[in-house]
Amino acid sequence: MPTSTMTSKGQLTVPIEVRKRLHLGDGSRVIFTEDGADYRIQAAGRSAASLYGALPKPAAPLTLDEMDAAITHEALRSSHP
């Protein structure tokens, strides 16, 4: 079972196996949830800023009309299976 020691400033180092399991990295946030007499730790949701660069840039930028048409097309397609 992974363990950690708290510093005088109340800081903990999260063991590597826990960081990997929770997909934690630099700047990650965690949530402590009260669970009876104990607490649980879980990864907080990702920020929008962390998603920057997750998708490739399109070959050519779309116009607003092209974006609206694509949204309308997908909305109609998903509402009529």
Helices and strands as residue ranges (DSSP letters): H 16-22, E 30-35, E 38-43, G 48-51, H 64-79
